[in-house]
Amino acid sequence: MAKLSMAKFFSLFLLVSVMRSEVGVVKGNKCGLKIWYLDNCVPEDCSQLCDRDFVPGVVAVISDCQASTCFCQYLCQ
């Protein structure tokens, strides 16, 4: 598997997030992004970690897990 630099991966992650919101899968304005570093990121653990930090005004959370990095994108109304 080819390795991506963190900057390239982060750009790709944001592009996919924007594409998802544009096709109607998730609606809302981006209001936060958190990045967590885990020993071994598992999608279910990443999703739970993102949901745990859910704050008022957030209408959706998009989580993505790659290698040892968990990305949490928060969308508000």
N, CA, C, O and CB atoms as a CASP TS submission, in Angstrom:
PFRMAT TS
TARGET T0000
AUTHOR 0000-0000-0000
METHOD Language model
MODEL 1
PARENT N/A
ATOM      1  N   MET     1       0.833  -1.175   0.000  1.00  0.00           N
ATOM      2  CA  MET     1       0.000   0.000   0.000  1.00  0.00           C
ATOM      3  C   MET     1       0.882   1.244   0.000  1.00  0.00           C
ATOM      4  O   MET     1       1.812   1.350   0.800  1.00  0.00           O
ATOM      5  CB  MET     1      -0.950  -0.005   1.208  1.00  0.00           C
ATOM      6  N   ALA     2       0.596   2.163  -0.878  1.00  0.00           N
ATOM      7  CA  ALA     2       1.379   3.397  -0.962  1.00  0.00           C
ATOM      8  C   ALA     2       1.088   4.289   0.232  1.00  0.00           C
ATOM      9  O   ALA     2      -0.049   4.375   0.696  1.00  0.00           O
ATOM     10  CB  ALA     2       1.080   4.146  -2.272  1.00  0.00           C
ATOM     11  N   LYS     3       2.126   4.952   0.723  1.00  0.00           N
ATOM     12  CA  LYS     3       1.955   5.851   1.861  1.00  0.00           C
ATOM     13  C   LYS     3       1.651   7.252   1.358  1.00  0.00           C
ATOM     14  O   LYS     3       2.277   7.738   0.417  1.00  0.00           O
ATOM     15  CB  LYS     3       3.215   5.856   2.759  1.00  0.00           C
ATOM     16  N   LEU     4       0.675   7.899   2.003  1.00  0.00           N
ATOM     17  CA  LEU     4       0.344   9.285   1.694  1.00  0.00           C
ATOM     18  C   LEU     4       0.919  10.178   2.777  1.00  0.00           C
ATOM     19  O   LEU     4       0.954   9.799   3.948  1.00  0.00           O
ATOM     20  CB  LEU     4      -1.190   9.482   1.570  1.00  0.00           C
ATOM     21  N   SER     5       1.361  11.343   2.396  1.00  0.00           N
ATOM     22  CA  SER     5       1.794  12.292   3.419  1.00  0.00           C
ATOM     23  C   SER     5       0.552  12.743   4.176  1.00  0.00           C
ATOM     24  O   SER     5      -0.555  12.678   3.642  1.00  0.00           O
ATOM     25  CB  SER     5       2.561  13.518   2.791  1.00  0.00           C
ATOM     26  N   MET     6       0.722  13.196   5.408  1.00  0.00           N
ATOM     27  CA  MET     6      -0.405  13.633   6.222  1.00  0.00           C
ATOM     28  C   MET     6      -1.149  14.775   5.532  1.00  0.00           C
ATOM     29  O   MET     6      -2.379  14.814   5.574  1.00  0.00           O
ATOM     30  CB  MET     6       0.074  14.070   7.617  1.00  0.00           C
ATOM     31  N   ALA     7      -0.431  15.701   4.902  1.00  0.00           N
ATOM     32  CA  ALA     7      -1.074  16.837   4.228  1.00  0.00           C
ATOM     33  C   ALA     7      -1.938  16.365   3.061  1.00  0.00           C
ATOM     34  O   ALA     7      -3.061  16.839   2.890  1.00  0.00           O
ATOM     35  CB  ALA     7      -0.014  17.834   3.728  1.00  0.00           C
ATOM     36  N   LYS     8      -1.418  15.432   2.254  1.00  0.00           N
ATOM     37  CA  LYS     8      -2.187  14.928   1.123  1.00  0.00           C
ATOM     38  C   LYS     8      -3.405  14.161   1.603  1.00  0.00           C
ATOM     39  O   LYS     8      -4.490  14.311   1.039  1.00  0.00           O
ATOM     40  CB  LYS     8      -1.319  14.037   0.236  1.00  0.00           C
ATOM     41  N   PHE     9      -3.246  13.342   2.635  1.00  0.00           N
ATOM     42  CA  PHE     9      -4.375  12.582   3.149  1.00  0.00           C
ATOM     43  C   PHE     9      -5.432  13.512   3.722  1.00  0.00           C
ATOM     44  O   PHE     9      -6.624  13.317   3.480  1.00  0.00           O
ATOM     45  CB  PHE     9      -3.913  11.587   4.213  1.00  0.00           C
ATOM     46  N   PHE    10      -5.013  14.519   4.478  1.00  0.00           N
ATOM     47  CA  PHE    10      -5.947  15.460   5.080  1.00  0.00           C
ATOM     48  C   PHE    10      -6.724  16.196   3.993  1.00  0.00           C
ATOM     49  O   PHE    10      -7.930  16.399   4.131  1.00  0.00           O
ATOM     50  CB  PHE    10      -5.204  16.461   5.985  1.00  0.00           C
ATOM     51  N   SER    11      -6.053  16.597   2.916  1.00  0.00           N
ATOM     52  CA  SER    11      -6.724  17.260   1.792  1.00  0.00           C
ATOM     53  C   SER    11      -7.742  16.332   1.150  1.00  0.00           C
ATOM     54  O   SER    11      -8.850  16.756   0.822  1.00  0.00           O
ATOM     55  CB  SER    11      -5.699  17.723   0.744  1.00  0.00           C
ATOM     56  N   LEU    12      -7.376  15.078   0.969  1.00  0.00           N
ATOM     57  CA  LEU    12      -8.280  14.095   0.392  1.00  0.00           C
ATOM     58  C   LEU    12      -9.484  13.889   1.292  1.00  0.00           C
ATOM     59  O   LEU    12     -10.610  13.811   0.802  1.00  0.00           O
ATOM     60  CB  LEU    12      -7.558  12.769   0.160  1.00  0.00           C
ATOM     61  N   PHE    13      -9.268  13.800   2.613  1.00  0.00           N
ATOM     62  CA  PHE    13     -10.357  13.620   3.571  1.00  0.00           C
ATOM     63  C   PHE    13     -11.342  14.782   3.492  1.00  0.00           C
ATOM     64  O   PHE    13     -12.554  14.570   3.482  1.00  0.00           O
ATOM     65  CB  PHE    13      -9.803  13.489   4.999  1.00  0.00           C
ATOM     66  N   LEU    14     -10.824  16.017   3.434  1.00  0.00           N
ATOM     67  CA  LEU    14     -11.703  17.181   3.353  1.00  0.00           C
ATOM     68  C   LEU    14     -12.469  17.201   2.038  1.00  0.00           C
ATOM     69  O   LEU    14     -13.644  17.567   2.015  1.00  0.00           O
ATOM     70  CB  LEU    14     -10.896  18.470   3.508  1.00  0.00           C
ATOM     71  N   LEU    15     -11.823  16.812   0.946  1.00  0.00           N
ATOM     72  CA  LEU    15     -12.485  16.756  -0.349  1.00  0.00           C
ATOM     73  C   LEU    15     -13.638  15.764  -0.317  1.00  0.00           C
ATOM     74  O   LEU    15     -14.727  16.065  -0.805  1.00  0.00           O
ATOM     75  CB  LEU    15     -11.488  16.379  -1.447  1.00  0.00           C
ATOM     76  N   VAL    16     -13.413  14.589   0.250  1.00  0.00           N
ATOM     77  CA  VAL    16     -14.466  13.579   0.350  1.00  0.00           C
ATOM     78  C   VAL    16     -15.598  14.089   1.229  1.00  0.00           C
ATOM     79  O   VAL    16     -16.765  13.862   0.911  1.00  0.00           O
ATOM     80  CB  VAL    16     -13.905  12.256   0.912  1.00  0.00           C
ATOM     81  N   SER    17     -15.287  14.770   2.320  1.00  0.00           N
ATOM     82  CA  SER    17     -16.318  15.325   3.196  1.00  0.00           C
ATOM     83  C   SER    17     -17.175  16.336   2.457  1.00  0.00           C
ATOM     84  O   SER    17     -18.399  16.333   2.588  1.00  0.00           O
ATOM     85  CB  SER    17     -15.685  15.976   4.424  1.00  0.00           C
ATOM     86  N   VAL    18     -16.535  17.201   1.678  1.00  0.00           N
ATOM     87  CA  VAL    18     -17.277  18.199   0.907  1.00  0.00           C
ATOM     88  C   VAL    18     -18.151  17.510  -0.124  1.00  0.00           C
ATOM     89  O   VAL    18     -19.308  17.887  -0.308  1.00  0.00           O
ATOM     90  CB  VAL    18     -16.316  19.192   0.219  1.00  0.00           C
ATOM     91  N   MET    19     -17.610  16.500  -0.800  1.00  0.00           N
ATOM     92  CA  MET    19     -18.384  15.785  -1.806  1.00  0.00           C
ATOM     93  C   MET    19     -19.595  15.119  -1.171  1.00  0.00           C
ATOM     94  O   MET    19     -20.678  15.144  -1.755  1.00  0.00           O
ATOM     95  CB  MET    19     -17.514  14.742  -2.515  1.00  0.00           C
ATOM     96  N   ARG    20     -19.445  14.525   0.008  1.00  0.00           N
ATOM     97  CA  ARG    20     -20.567  13.887   0.687  1.00  0.00           C
ATOM     98  C   ARG    20     -21.656  14.903   0.989  1.00  0.00           C
ATOM     99  O   ARG    20     -22.835  14.624   0.773  1.00  0.00           O
ATOM    100  CB  ARG    20     -20.102  13.209   1.978  1.00  0.00           C
ATOM    101  N   SER    21     -21.285  16.071   1.482  1.00  0.00           N
ATOM    102  CA  SER    21     -22.286  17.073   1.829  1.00  0.00           C
ATOM    103  C   SER    21     -22.955  17.628   0.577  1.00  0.00           C
ATOM    104  O   SER    21     -24.137  17.970   0.617  1.00  0.00           O
ATOM    105  CB  SER    21     -21.650  18.207   2.638  1.00  0.00           C
ATOM    106  N   GLU    22     -22.227  17.727  -0.534  1.00  0.00           N
ATOM    107  CA  GLU    22     -22.800  18.266  -1.759  1.00  0.00           C
ATOM    108  C   GLU    22     -23.793  17.314  -2.399  1.00  0.00           C
ATOM    109  O   GLU    22     -24.730  17.772  -3.054  1.00  0.00           O
ATOM    110  CB  GLU    22     -21.709  18.591  -2.739  1.00  0.00           C
ATOM    111  N   VAL    23     -23.628  16.008  -2.237  1.00  0.00           N
ATOM    112  CA  VAL    23     -24.571  15.071  -2.828  1.00  0.00           C
ATOM    113  C   VAL    23     -25.738  14.784  -1.901  1.00  0.00           C
ATOM    114  O   VAL    23     -26.601  13.972  -2.238  1.00  0.00           O
ATOM    115  CB  VAL    23     -23.870  13.782  -3.185  1.00  0.00           C
ATOM    116  N   GLY    24     -25.788  15.424  -0.749  1.00  0.00           N
ATOM    117  CA  GLY    24     -26.943  15.310   0.122  1.00  0.00           C
ATOM    118  C   GLY    24     -26.863  14.226   1.173  1.00  0.00           C
ATOM    119  O   GLY    24     -27.840  14.007   1.890  1.00  0.00           O
ATOM    120  N   VAL    25     -25.756  13.548   1.295  1.00  0.00           N
ATOM    121  CA  VAL    25     -25.626  12.529   2.330  1.00  0.00           C
ATOM    122  C   VAL    25     -25.652  13.189   3.699  1.00  0.00           C
ATOM    123  O   VAL    25     -26.292  12.685   4.622  1.00  0.00           O
ATOM    124  CB  VAL    25     -24.328  11.712   2.143  1.00  0.00           C
ATOM    125  N   VAL    26     -24.969  14.297   3.832  1.00  0.00           N
ATOM    126  CA  VAL    26     -24.925  15.040   5.091  1.00  0.00           C
ATOM    127  C   VAL    26     -25.111  16.515   4.761  1.00  0.00           C
ATOM    128  O   VAL    26     -24.433  17.055   3.888  1.00  0.00           O
ATOM    129  CB  VAL    26     -23.575  14.792   5.865  1.00  0.00           C
ATOM    130  N   LYS    27     -26.031  17.160   5.463  1.00  0.00           N
ATOM    131  CA  LYS    27     -26.270  18.595   5.247  1.00  0.00           C
ATOM    132  C   LYS    27     -25.808  19.355   6.480  1.00  0.00           C
ATOM    133  O   LYS    27     -25.978  18.880   7.603  1.00  0.00           O
ATOM    134  CB  LYS    27     -27.782  18.886   4.950  1.00  0.00           C
ATOM    135  N   GLY    28     -25.233  20.515   6.283  1.00  0.00           N
ATOM    136  CA  GLY    28     -24.820  21.360   7.397  1.00  0.00           C
ATOM    137  C   GLY    28     -23.555  22.122   7.064  1.00  0.00           C
ATOM    138  O   GLY    28     -22.861  21.815   6.094  1.00  0.00           O
ATOM    139  N   ASN    29     -23.268  23.111   7.875  1.00  0.00           N
ATOM    140  CA  ASN    29     -22.053  23.902   7.732  1.00  0.00           C
ATOM    141  C   ASN    29     -20.960  23.302   8.601  1.00  0.00           C
ATOM    142  O   ASN    29     -21.214  22.893   9.734  1.00  0.00           O
ATOM    143  CB  ASN    29     -22.304  25.384   8.110  1.00  0.00           C
ATOM    144  N   LYS    30     -19.758  23.248   8.077  1.00  0.00           N
ATOM    145  CA  LYS    30     -18.644  22.723   8.866  1.00  0.00           C
ATOM    146  C   LYS    30     -18.395  23.654  10.045  1.00  0.00           C
ATOM    147  O   LYS    30     -18.230  24.861   9.870  1.00  0.00           O
ATOM    148  CB  LYS    30     -17.356  22.573   7.997  1.00  0.00           C
ATOM    149  N   CYS    31     -18.371  23.094  11.227  1.00  0.00           N
ATOM    150  CA  CYS    31     -18.160  23.940  12.406  1.00  0.00           C
ATOM    151  C   CYS    31     -17.071  23.390  13.318  1.00  0.00           C
ATOM    152  O   CYS    31     -16.846  23.928  14.402  1.00  0.00           O
ATOM    153  CB  CYS    31     -19.456  24.083  13.187  1.00  0.00           C
ATOM    154  N   GLY    32     -16.401  22.339  12.901  1.00  0.00           N
ATOM    155  CA  GLY    32     -15.323  21.834  13.731  1.00  0.00           C
ATOM    156  C   GLY    32     -14.656  20.618  13.132  1.00  0.00           C
ATOM    157  O   GLY    32     -15.276  19.846  12.399  1.00  0.00           O
ATOM    158  N   LEU    33     -13.400  20.458  13.448  1.00  0.00           N
ATOM    159  CA  LEU    33     -12.633  19.295  13.021  1.00  0.00           C
ATOM    160  C   LEU    33     -11.690  18.938  14.152  1.00  0.00           C
ATOM    161  O   LEU    33     -10.954  19.788  14.654  1.00  0.00           O
ATOM    162  CB  LEU    33     -11.853  19.568  11.687  1.00  0.00           C
ATOM    163  N   LYS    34     -11.716  17.676  14.549  1.00  0.00           N
ATOM    164  CA  LYS    34     -10.779  17.200  15.566  1.00  0.00           C
ATOM    165  C   LYS    34     -10.032  16.013  14.996  1.00  0.00           C
ATOM    166  O   LYS    34     -10.587  15.210  14.246  1.00  0.00           O
ATOM    167  CB  LYS    34     -11.512  16.820  16.893  1.00  0.00           C
ATOM    168  N   ILE    35      -8.777  15.915  15.361  1.00  0.00           N
ATOM    169  CA  ILE    35      -7.935  14.809  14.922  1.00  0.00           C
ATOM    170  C   ILE    35      -7.401  14.115  16.162  1.00  0.00           C
ATOM    171  O   ILE    35      -6.808  14.748  17.036  1.00  0.00           O
ATOM    172  CB  ILE    35      -6.768  15.300  13.999  1.00  0.00           C
ATOM    173  N   TRP    36      -7.615  12.821  16.230  1.00  0.00           N
ATOM    174  CA  TRP    36      -7.140  12.018  17.358  1.00  0.00           C
ATOM    175  C   TRP    36      -6.122  11.016  16.834  1.00  0.00           C
ATOM    176  O   TRP    36      -6.319  10.423  15.774  1.00  0.00           O
ATOM    177  CB  TRP    36      -8.325  11.291  18.083  1.00  0.00           C
ATOM    178  N   TYR    37      -5.047  10.827  17.567  1.00  0.00           N
ATOM    179  CA  TYR    37      -4.044   9.831  17.215  1.00  0.00           C
ATOM    180  C   TYR    37      -4.205   8.636  18.141  1.00  0.00           C
ATOM    181  O   TYR    37      -4.096   8.765  19.361  1.00  0.00           O
ATOM    182  CB  TYR    37      -2.603  10.421  17.306  1.00  0.00           C
ATOM    183  N   LEU    38      -4.466   7.472  17.556  1.00  0.00           N
ATOM    184  CA  LEU    38      -4.688   6.238  18.300  1.00  0.00           C
ATOM    185  C   LEU    38      -3.617   5.229  17.910  1.00  0.00           C
ATOM    186  O   LEU    38      -3.030   5.328  16.833  1.00  0.00           O
ATOM    187  CB  LEU    38      -6.110   5.668  18.032  1.00  0.00           C
ATOM    188  N   ASP    39      -3.361   4.262  18.781  1.00  0.00           N
ATOM    189  CA  ASP    39      -2.370   3.232  18.467  1.00  0.00           C
ATOM    190  C   ASP    39      -2.768   2.452  17.217  1.00  0.00           C
ATOM    191  O   ASP    39      -1.946   2.228  16.329  1.00  0.00           O
ATOM    192  CB  ASP    39      -2.200   2.274  19.654  1.00  0.00           C
ATOM    193  N   ASN    40      -4.019   2.045  17.157  1.00  0.00           N
ATOM    194  CA  ASN    40      -4.528   1.302  16.014  1.00  0.00           C
ATOM    195  C   ASN    40      -5.976   1.723  15.816  1.00  0.00           C
ATOM    196  O   ASN    40      -6.865   1.229  16.510  1.00  0.00           O
ATOM    197  CB  ASN    40      -4.401  -0.252  16.225  1.00  0.00           C
ATOM    198  N   CYS    41      -6.219   2.618  14.887  1.00  0.00           N
ATOM    199  CA  CYS    41      -7.553   3.182  14.689  1.00  0.00           C
ATOM    200  C   CYS    41      -8.495   2.138  14.089  1.00  0.00           C
ATOM    201  O   CYS    41      -8.214   1.554  13.043  1.00  0.00           O
ATOM    202  CB  CYS    41      -7.484   4.425  13.780  1.00  0.00           C
ATOM    203  N   VAL    42      -9.609   1.918  14.769  1.00  0.00           N
ATOM    204  CA  VAL    42     -10.666   1.030  14.307  1.00  0.00           C
ATOM    205  C   VAL    42     -11.891   1.914  14.044  1.00  0.00           C
ATOM    206  O   VAL    42     -12.222   2.746  14.890  1.00  0.00           O
ATOM    207  CB  VAL    42     -10.978  -0.121  15.365  1.00  0.00           C
ATOM    208  N   PRO    43     -12.574   1.764  12.903  1.00  0.00           N
ATOM    209  CA  PRO    43     -13.691   2.651  12.574  1.00  0.00           C
ATOM    210  C   PRO    43     -14.737   2.792  13.683  1.00  0.00           C
ATOM    211  O   PRO    43     -15.228   3.893  13.929  1.00  0.00           O
ATOM    212  CB  PRO    43     -14.361   2.157  11.339  1.00  0.00           C
ATOM    213  N   GLU    44     -15.078   1.702  14.346  1.00  0.00           N
ATOM    214  CA  GLU    44     -16.088   1.766  15.406  1.00  0.00           C
ATOM    215  C   GLU    44     -15.594   2.613  16.580  1.00  0.00           C
ATOM    216  O   GLU    44     -16.353   3.411  17.131  1.00  0.00           O
ATOM    217  CB  GLU    44     -16.449   0.349  15.890  1.00  0.00           C
ATOM    218  N   ASP    45     -14.330   2.445  16.965  1.00  0.00           N
ATOM    219  CA  ASP    45     -13.757   3.236  18.063  1.00  0.00           C
ATOM    220  C   ASP    45     -13.681   4.709  17.684  1.00  0.00           C
ATOM    221  O   ASP    45     -13.949   5.583  18.509  1.00  0.00           O
ATOM    222  CB  ASP    45     -12.355   2.714  18.435  1.00  0.00           C
ATOM    223  N   CYS    46     -13.316   4.982  16.443  1.00  0.00           N
ATOM    224  CA  CYS    46     -13.220   6.359  15.959  1.00  0.00           C
ATOM    225  C   CYS    46     -14.596   7.021  16.001  1.00  0.00           C
ATOM    226  O   CYS    46     -14.730   8.157  16.457  1.00  0.00           O
ATOM    227  CB  CYS    46     -12.642   6.397  14.519  1.00  0.00           C
ATOM    228  N   SER    47     -15.606   6.316  15.531  1.00  0.00           N
ATOM    229  CA  SER    47     -16.965   6.846  15.528  1.00  0.00           C
ATOM    230  C   SER    47     -17.438   7.162  16.944  1.00  0.00           C
ATOM    231  O   SER    47     -18.036   8.211  17.182  1.00  0.00           O
ATOM    232  CB  SER    47     -17.919   5.853  14.866  1.00  0.00           C
ATOM    233  N   GLN    48     -17.170   6.255  17.883  1.00  0.00           N
ATOM    234  CA  GLN    48     -17.563   6.478  19.278  1.00  0.00           C
ATOM    235  C   GLN    48     -16.815   7.665  19.870  1.00  0.00           C
ATOM    236  O   GLN    48     -17.396   8.453  20.616  1.00  0.00           O
ATOM    237  CB  GLN    48     -17.304   5.219  20.121  1.00  0.00           C
ATOM    238  N   LEU    49     -15.549   7.799  19.548  1.00  0.00           N
ATOM    239  CA  LEU    49     -14.747   8.917  20.047  1.00  0.00           C
ATOM    240  C   LEU    49     -15.297  10.244  19.524  1.00  0.00           C
ATOM    241  O   LEU    49     -15.397  11.216  20.273  1.00  0.00           O
ATOM    242  CB  LEU    49     -13.267   8.750  19.633  1.00  0.00           C
ATOM    243  N   CYS    50     -15.648  10.281  18.251  1.00  0.00           N
ATOM    244  CA  CYS    50     -16.211  11.508  17.668  1.00  0.00           C
ATOM    245  C   CYS    50     -17.569  11.831  18.278  1.00  0.00           C
ATOM    246  O   CYS    50     -17.846  12.988  18.593  1.00  0.00           O
ATOM    247  CB  CYS    50     -16.341  11.369  16.141  1.00  0.00           C
ATOM    248  N   ASP    51     -18.413  10.827  18.447  1.00  0.00           N
ATOM    249  CA  ASP    51     -19.742  11.035  19.022  1.00  0.00           C
ATOM    250  C   ASP    51     -19.664  11.497  20.468  1.00  0.00           C
ATOM    251  O   ASP    51     -20.527  12.249  20.922  1.00  0.00           O
ATOM    252  CB  ASP    51     -20.559   9.757  18.934  1.00  0.00           C
ATOM    253  N   ARG    52     -18.661  11.066  21.189  1.00  0.00           N
ATOM    254  CA  ARG    52     -18.502  11.436  22.599  1.00  0.00           C
ATOM    255  C   ARG    52     -18.281  12.942  22.755  1.00  0.00           C
ATOM    256  O   ARG    52     -18.682  13.525  23.762  1.00  0.00           O
ATOM    257  CB  ARG    52     -17.326  10.665  23.223  1.00  0.00           C
ATOM    258  N   ASP    53     -17.654  13.565  21.775  1.00  0.00           N
ATOM    259  CA  ASP    53     -17.379  15.004  21.833  1.00  0.00           C
ATOM    260  C   ASP    53     -18.478  15.842  21.189  1.00  0.00           C
ATOM    261  O   ASP    53     -18.277  17.027  20.920  1.00  0.00           O
ATOM    262  CB  ASP    53     -16.062  15.301  21.159  1.00  0.00           C
ATOM    263  N   PHE    54     -19.626  15.241  20.944  1.00  0.00           N
ATOM    264  CA  PHE    54     -20.769  15.919  20.327  1.00  0.00           C
ATOM    265  C   PHE    54     -21.172  17.125  21.169  1.00  0.00           C
ATOM    266  O   PHE    54     -21.342  16.998  22.382  1.00  0.00           O
ATOM    267  CB  PHE    54     -21.967  14.947  20.166  1.00  0.00           C
ATOM    268  N   VAL    55     -21.325  18.280  20.552  1.00  0.00           N
ATOM    269  CA  VAL    55     -21.660  19.513  21.274  1.00  0.00           C
ATOM    270  C   VAL    55     -22.974  20.090  20.749  1.00  0.00           C
ATOM    271  O   VAL    55     -23.381  19.765  19.633  1.00  0.00           O
ATOM    272  CB  VAL    55     -20.519  20.557  21.135  1.00  0.00           C
ATOM    273  N   PRO    56     -23.655  20.951  21.541  1.00  0.00           N
ATOM    274  CA  PRO    56     -24.910  21.561  21.087  1.00  0.00           C
ATOM    275  C   PRO    56     -24.718  22.308  19.768  1.00  0.00           C
ATOM    276  O   PRO    56     -23.699  22.964  19.556  1.00  0.00           O
ATOM    277  CB  PRO    56     -25.456  22.520  22.158  1.00  0.00           C
ATOM    278  N   GLY    57     -25.702  22.199  18.897  1.00  0.00           N
ATOM    279  CA  GLY    57     -25.636  22.858  17.601  1.00  0.00           C
ATOM    280  C   GLY    57     -25.125  21.962  16.495  1.00  0.00           C
ATOM    281  O   GLY    57     -25.304  22.275  15.318  1.00  0.00           O
ATOM    282  N   VAL    58     -24.497  20.860  16.843  1.00  0.00           N
ATOM    283  CA  VAL    58     -23.978  19.931  15.839  1.00  0.00           C
ATOM    284  C   VAL    58     -25.127  19.045  15.359  1.00  0.00           C
ATOM    285  O   VAL    58     -25.841  18.452  16.167  1.00  0.00           O
ATOM    286  CB  VAL    58     -22.804  19.064  16.420  1.00  0.00           C
ATOM    287  N   VAL    59     -25.299  18.959  14.042  1.00  0.00           N
ATOM    288  CA  VAL    59     -26.372  18.141  13.480  1.00  0.00           C
ATOM    289  C   VAL    59     -25.860  16.817  12.914  1.00  0.00           C
ATOM    290  O   VAL    59     -26.641  15.891  12.696  1.00  0.00           O
ATOM    291  CB  VAL    59     -27.094  18.912  12.396  1.00  0.00           C
ATOM    292  N   ALA    60     -24.558  16.727  12.678  1.00  0.00           N
ATOM    293  CA  ALA    60     -23.994  15.489  12.140  1.00  0.00           C
ATOM    294  C   ALA    60     -22.503  15.419  12.431  1.00  0.00           C
ATOM    295  O   ALA    60     -21.819  16.433  12.566  1.00  0.00           O
ATOM    296  CB  ALA    60     -24.247  15.387  10.624  1.00  0.00           C
ATOM    297  N   VAL    61     -22.029  14.189  12.523  1.00  0.00           N
ATOM    298  CA  VAL    61     -20.607  13.947  12.734  1.00  0.00           C
ATOM    299  C   VAL    61     -20.146  12.958  11.667  1.00  0.00           C
ATOM    300  O   VAL    61     -20.755  11.905  11.479  1.00  0.00           O
ATOM    301  CB  VAL    61     -20.321  13.404  14.185  1.00  0.00           C
ATOM    302  N   ILE    62     -19.080  13.303  10.980  1.00  0.00           N
ATOM    303  CA  ILE    62     -18.474  12.400  10.005  1.00  0.00           C
ATOM    304  C   ILE    62     -17.152  11.936  10.602  1.00  0.00           C
ATOM    305  O   ILE    62     -16.290  12.752  10.927  1.00  0.00           O
ATOM    306  CB  ILE    62     -18.267  13.100   8.598  1.00  0.00           C
ATOM    307  N   SER    63     -16.997  10.629  10.745  1.00  0.00           N
ATOM    308  CA  SER    63     -15.737  10.109  11.279  1.00  0.00           C
ATOM    309  C   SER    63     -15.046   9.287  10.203  1.00  0.00           C
ATOM    310  O   SER    63     -15.692   8.619   9.396  1.00  0.00           O
ATOM    311  CB  SER    63     -15.977   9.253  12.560  1.00  0.00           C
ATOM    312  N   ASP    64     -13.731   9.350  10.208  1.00  0.00           N
ATOM    313  CA  ASP    64     -12.937   8.590   9.252  1.00  0.00           C
ATOM    314  C   ASP    64     -11.681   8.111   9.950  1.00  0.00           C
ATOM    315  O   ASP    64     -11.024   8.873  10.659  1.00  0.00           O
ATOM    316  CB  ASP    64     -12.590   9.441   7.998  1.00  0.00           C
ATOM    317  N   CYS    65     -11.354   6.860   9.750  1.00  0.00           N
ATOM    318  CA  CYS    65     -10.239   6.231  10.444  1.00  0.00           C
ATOM    319  C   CYS    65      -9.206   5.767   9.414  1.00  0.00           C
ATOM    320  O   CYS    65      -9.523   4.986   8.517  1.00  0.00           O
ATOM    321  CB  CYS    65     -10.729   5.038  11.318  1.00  0.00           C
ATOM    322  N   GLN    66      -7.973   6.253   9.551  1.00  0.00           N
ATOM    323  CA  GLN    66      -6.887   5.852   8.661  1.00  0.00           C
ATOM    324  C   GLN    66      -5.641   5.591   9.490  1.00  0.00           C
ATOM    325  O   GLN    66      -5.144   6.482  10.179  1.00  0.00           O
ATOM    326  CB  GLN    66      -6.616   6.936   7.581  1.00  0.00           C
ATOM    327  N   ALA    67      -5.145   4.372   9.418  1.00  0.00           N
ATOM    328  CA  ALA    67      -3.939   3.966  10.162  1.00  0.00           C
ATOM    329  C   ALA    67      -4.094   4.311  11.634  1.00  0.00           C
ATOM    330  O   ALA    67      -4.929   3.716  12.315  1.00  0.00           O
ATOM    331  CB  ALA    67      -2.673   4.651   9.583  1.00  0.00           C
ATOM    332  N   SER    68      -3.315   5.253  12.140  1.00  0.00           N
ATOM    333  CA  SER    68      -3.382   5.607  13.561  1.00  0.00           C
ATOM    334  C   SER    68      -4.048   6.966  13.770  1.00  0.00           C
ATOM    335  O   SER    68      -3.855   7.596  14.810  1.00  0.00           O
ATOM    336  CB  SER    68      -1.976   5.617  14.172  1.00  0.00           C
ATOM    337  N   THR    69      -4.831   7.422  12.790  1.00  0.00           N
ATOM    338  CA  THR    69      -5.454   8.741  12.884  1.00  0.00           C
ATOM    339  C   THR    69      -6.966   8.639  12.731  1.00  0.00           C
ATOM    340  O   THR    69      -7.474   8.003  11.807  1.00  0.00           O
ATOM    341  CB  THR    69      -4.878   9.683  11.821  1.00  0.00           C
ATOM    342  N   CYS    70      -7.672   9.283  13.661  1.00  0.00           N
ATOM    343  CA  CYS    70      -9.132   9.359  13.627  1.00  0.00           C
ATOM    344  C   CYS    70      -9.509  10.812  13.355  1.00  0.00           C
ATOM    345  O   CYS    70      -9.147  11.705  14.121  1.00  0.00           O
ATOM    346  CB  CYS    70      -9.774   8.841  14.975  1.00  0.00           C
ATOM    347  N   PHE    71     -10.241  11.050  12.255  1.00  0.00           N
ATOM    348  CA  PHE    71     -10.691  12.392  11.899  1.00  0.00           C
ATOM    349  C   PHE    71     -12.166  12.533  12.246  1.00  0.00           C
ATOM    350  O   PHE    71     -12.972  11.673  11.891  1.00  0.00           O
ATOM    351  CB  PHE    71     -10.450  12.679  10.392  1.00  0.00           C
ATOM    352  N   CYS    72     -12.526  13.609  12.935  1.00  0.00           N
ATOM    353  CA  CYS    72     -13.916  13.899  13.284  1.00  0.00           C
ATOM    354  C   CYS    72     -14.298  15.239  12.661  1.00  0.00           C
ATOM    355  O   CYS    72     -13.740  16.274  13.026  1.00  0.00           O
ATOM    356  CB  CYS    72     -14.122  13.922  14.841  1.00  0.00           C
ATOM    357  N   GLN    73     -15.237  15.225  11.731  1.00  0.00           N
ATOM    358  CA  GLN    73     -15.729  16.467  11.110  1.00  0.00           C
ATOM    359  C   GLN    73     -17.116  16.738  11.674  1.00  0.00           C
ATOM    360  O   GLN    73     -18.004  15.891  11.574  1.00  0.00           O
ATOM    361  CB  GLN    73     -15.765  16.362   9.525  1.00  0.00           C
ATOM    362  N   TYR    74     -17.311  17.917  12.269  1.00  0.00           N
ATOM    363  CA  TYR    74     -18.585  18.293  12.879  1.00  0.00           C
ATOM    364  C   TYR    74     -19.314  19.275  11.974  1.00  0.00           C
ATOM    365  O   TYR    74     -18.724  20.237  11.483  1.00  0.00           O
ATOM    366  CB  TYR    74     -18.368  18.907  14.283  1.00  0.00           C
ATOM    367  N   LEU    75     -20.612  19.022  11.757  1.00  0.00           N
ATOM    368  CA  LEU    75     -21.446  19.880  10.924  1.00  0.00           C
ATOM    369  C   LEU    75     -22.543  20.497  11.778  1.00  0.00           C
ATOM    370  O   LEU    75     -23.186  19.804  12.567  1.00  0.00           O
ATOM    371  CB  LEU    75     -22.052  19.087   9.740  1.00  0.00           C
ATOM    372  N   CYS    76     -22.759  21.810  11.620  1.00  0.00           N
ATOM    373  CA  CYS    76     -23.784  22.538  12.366  1.00  0.00           C
ATOM    374  C   CYS    76     -24.851  23.037  11.401  1.00  0.00           C
ATOM    375  O   CYS    76     -24.677  22.992  10.183  1.00  0.00           O
ATOM    376  CB  CYS    76     -23.162  23.723  13.157  1.00  0.00           C
ATOM    377  N   GLN    77     -25.955  23.512  11.965  1.00  0.00           N
ATOM    378  CA  GLN    77     -27.051  24.051  11.147  1.00  0.00           C
ATOM    379  C   GLN    77     -26.654  25.354  10.517  1.00  0.00           C
ATOM    380  O   GLN    77     -27.447  25.957   9.794  1.00  0.00           O
ATOM    381  CB  GLN    77     -28.311  24.245  11.980  1.00  0.00           C
TER
END
